[in-house]
Amino acid sequence: MKPRRLFLVGPPAAGKSTLARRWARSLGVPHIDTDAEIERRSGRSIAALFAEGEKTFRQWEREVIQALLQEGFMGIWALGGGTLTQAELSERLRREGYLLWIDPPLSWILHRLQHANSVRPLLQARPQEEWRALLESRRQFYRIADLHWDPTRVAESLVRAWAARQLNRIADIPFASTECLGEGADTAAASNTALPPEPKSHSAAPPLLPSQE
């Protein structure tokens, strides 16, 4: 049995911070955005840390996450898009809680990045082709997740119910499976910049399928 933590992982603009806040409120658990915590503890913005080099930012990221684990912070964590690229940290997070890979279609991610108000240091001033290459290169790191979720294919309420079980909370809907949505499933492109509203009913949602990863 893993500790009662849920780590939300996935690319920038996947909605990790939004979901962490929403689910924490719904399930009555604490939540934290690790990028925001890095800024709070370092006294500098993420952009400023990246300006000193990605190595500087990754060191802060590693130290802050390790400190939070040492302090015993539970609940829901929204991790940075590149957190799992650090092998030692990735393995520790795998032991310290449950990882949920939020994986919208690439077209949706690119659309949201283009219309985002926040600055993404690794993507700033890069052509869209480089965005695509970076996002694709990180998929290999997300595959360690306990659950793989495409929010355009599976209702949020189903996945939140799975999260509630891992956090030892009672969800407000039944949940029949804890399997992942497979890598080869077709996806529907989303044109809006916000997360889809949570469905009032999940009866039309496709089932969660076994992962082949």
Secondary structure, DSSP 8 states (H G I E B T S, - for coil): ---SEEEEE-STTSSHHHHHHHHHHHHT--EEEHHHHHHHHHSS-HHHHHHT-HHHHHHHHHHHHHHHHHTT--EEEE--TTGGGSHHHHHHHHHHSEEEEE---HHHHHHHHHT-SS--TTTTT--HHHHHHHHHHHHHHHTT-SEEE-TTTS-HHHHHHHHHHHTT---SS---------TT--------SS-----S--TTS--------
